[in-house]
Each structure stands twice: as structure tokens, then as C-alpha cells.
Amino acid sequence: MKKNDGMTYAPKGKPNAVVQKGEFVFAAIALDHGHIYGMCNGLQEAGAELRWVYDQDPVKVEAFVKQYPHVKVASSEQEIFDDAEVKLIAAAAVPSERAALGFRAMDHGKHYFTDKTPFTTLEQLAVAKAKVIETGRKYAVYYSERLHVESAVFAGQLIQEGAIGRVVQVIGLGPHRLNAPSRPEWFFKKENYGGILCDIGSHQIEQFLFYAGCKDATVLSSKIANYNAKDYPELEDFGDATLVGDNGATNYFRVDWLTPSGLGTWGDGRTLILGTEWIG
């Protein structure tokens, strides 16, 4: 995977199994975004067994099998759903289609692990909340910028240990490299990707809620723009927002698709966390 392409960058860590061999079987469905590779890597490093893959595009499936030669290719979603040993479906579908796939998986008794953003509408969110209660299954989200970055994990550990006291503000800067020629058609349609604040902005909001210990937050202001992508009128290449959490902590974040093409990475993201004290 290319490190300078955020859509295909798939981090790899050290194996740290938390389940026994064969104890937790999972499958990959919908390979529309390259984050599926990071998701599968992380699950396998935790000891899970990747058994199946399915996508309507044979080219995507062929590439996936090259990465994971042991995986079995399913002829349909249903073939995977019918495998009683499969406990979880990992998926990176087109964002607007992620919720529906998750609901199908949960209705078949599977937990669901989707790439971010998990939803593109509030209606999908409402159904997901009801579906979790109805089925008893989990609807989990891969927020790679926190879950799959060692420094981000360590920051969370330090906060939980009280190293900076109470977190009162989180500032998140999420510049991204557009690399437009490599992007699929759906990437440029707002109905499909949900808008920049819904898409990459969800990373920033999740980090704020986690680091500041909030269960909810209110959006005070937000704005979006298309500054430099006029060939793609539905693409928002800039967005920012200000939030206040239910515990009084505040958040400002900015996300964009304006990272220079010559930069050797997908984006120079930054998270600034302000606490009430410093313990040396």
C-alpha cells in the first residue's frame, strides 16, 4: 500500500492476539475504500480469522486475494451470512451504502465493523440505534486516525492516567491529499460521500468525544467550501466546525483536501489537546 495515498494506506502492527485461533471468524464485504485492508490487518493482528471476501467487482476481489491468499471468495453476500461461524462483517462500502449493509449483517446475527463515516444521514443513525437494541449486535466504526495510530492511542492512555488533568479543549487539523485521478466516481458525489464534515470530519469529532470524555456534543457553527476543485462541483474541499461537549469541553476542527500533491504522505494531521494541569 502506498503511504502517500490515504485511500489505500493500510497500517500494519505487531500481532497481539486477544482470542484463540479459530475463536473469532470474520468476513470482508464491500471493498470500495482501501481502508478495508487496515481493518482486516488490525482484526487479524488481534487473532481473528479472515475466512471470506465478497464484492461485486472481481478486480477488487482479485487484489484483495493477493493480499490475503488464504481467504475464500464468496459468490454472494448471502453465502457469507449463511456461515454460522462468521461473527463479524468488516466492510468499506460507498459511504451512503454502509448503513444498509450493516443492517443486513445484523439481521443475520453478525456484528458489523464499518469504515468511517458510518452514516450519511440522521435517519440511518436512528435506524442503527434501534437495530443495535433489536438484534443485540454491535455497529462498530473504524476511526483509523485514532485507533490505528500509536501516538493517538498513547495520548488517550496518558489522558486516562490523568497526565494533563481535565481535558478542556481539543483542536483537530485534518488536511488530506486529494489525488483526484485515483478516486472513484462516487467520491465526488455528495449524496454518496455525505460531505466533508460527515466524511473526514467524523474522525475529528470522534477524537474530541474520546479525548475529552464526552458522550455528546452540540455543533455551535460550521462551514464548507469548494475552493480548488472546480472540476468537481459536488466536492467540498474545505470544512470546519466548532463544538461544545456535554461536559463543557470545546472543540474546533478543520479538514480539507488541499494537501500539496508533492507531499510524501496523505496529509499532515495534527491534534492539540489542552488540559488543566501538567504532571512532570
C-alpha positions, 0 to 999 in steps of 0.5 A, spaced: 500 500 500 502 506 498 503 511 504 502 517 500 495 515 498 490 515 504 485 511 500 489 505 500 494 506 506 493 500 510 497 500 517 500 494 519 502 492 527 505 487 531 500 481 532 497 481 539 492 476 539 486 477 544 482 470 542 484 463 540 485 461 533 479 459 530 475 463 536 473 469 532 471 468 524 470 474 520 468 476 513 470 482 508 464 485 504 464 491 500 471 493 498 470 500 495 475 504 500 482 501 501 481 502 508 478 495 508 485 492 508 487 496 515 481 493 518 482 486 516 490 487 518 488 490 525 482 484 526 487 479 524 493 482 528 488 481 534 487 473 532 481 473 528 480 469 522 479 472 515 475 466 512 471 470 506 471 476 501 465 478 497 464 484 492 461 485 486 467 487 482 472 481 481 478 486 480 477 488 487 476 481 489 482 479 485 487 484 489 484 483 495 486 475 494 493 477 493 493 480 499 490 475 503 491 468 499 488 464 504 481 467 504 475 464 500 471 468 495 464 468 496 459 468 490 454 472 494 453 476 500 448 471 502 453 465 502 457 469 507 451 470 512 449 463 511 456 461 515 454 460 522 461 461 524 462 468 521 461 473 527 463 479 524 462 483 517 468 488 516 466 492 510 468 499 506 462 500 502 460 507 498 459 511 504 451 512 503 451 504 502 454 502 509 448 503 513 444 498 509 449 493 509 450 493 516 443 492 517 443 486 513 449 483 517 445 484 523 439 481 521 443 475 520 446 475 527 453 478 525 456 484 528 458 489 523 465 493 523 464 499 518 469 504 515 468 511 517 463 515 516 458 510 518 452 514 516 450 519 511 444 521 514 440 522 521 435 517 519 440 511 518 443 513 525 436 512 528 435 506 524 442 503 527 440 505 534 434 501 534 437 495 530 443 495 535 437 494 541 433 489 536 438 484 534 443 485 540 449 486 535 454 491 535 455 497 529 462 498 530 466 504 526 473 504 524 476 511 526 483 509 523 486 516 525 485 514 532 485 507 533 490 505 528 495 510 530 500 509 536 501 516 538 493 517 538 492 511 542 498 513 547 495 520 548 488 517 550 492 512 555 496 518 558 489 522 558 486 516 562 492 516 567 490 523 568 497 526 565 494 533 563 488 533 568 481 535 565 481 535 558 478 542 556 479 543 549 481 539 543 483 542 536 483 537 530 487 539 523 485 534 518 488 536 511 488 530 506 491 529 499 486 529 494 489 525 488 483 526 484 485 521 478 485 515 483 478 516 486 472 513 484 466 516 481 462 516 487 467 520 491 465 526 488 458 525 489 455 528 495 449 524 496 454 518 496 460 521 500 455 525 505 460 531 505 466 533 508 464 534 515 460 527 515 466 524 511 473 526 514 470 530 519 467 524 523 474 522 525 475 529 528 469 529 532 470 522 534 477 524 537 474 530 541 468 525 544 474 520 546 479 525 548 475 529 552 470 524 555 464 526 552 458 522 550 455 528 546 456 534 543 452 540 540 455 543 533 455 551 535 457 553 527 460 550 521 462 551 514 464 548 507 467 550 501 469 548 494 475 552 493 480 548 488 476 543 485 472 546 480 472 540 476 468 537 481 462 541 483 459 536 488 466 536 492 467 540 498 474 541 499 474 545 505 470 544 512 470 546 519 466 546 525 466 548 532 463 544 538 461 544 545 461 537 549 456 535 554 461 536 559 463 543 557 469 541 553 470 545 546 472 543 540 474 546 533 476 542 527 478 543 520 479 538 514 480 539 507 483 536 501 488 541 499 494 537 501 500 539 496 500 533 491 508 533 492 507 531 499 510 524 501 504 522 505 496 523 505 496 529 509 499 532 515 494 531 521 495 534 527 491 534 534 492 539 540 489 537 546 489 542 552 488 540 559 488 543 566 494 541 569 501 538 567 504 532 571 512 532 570 
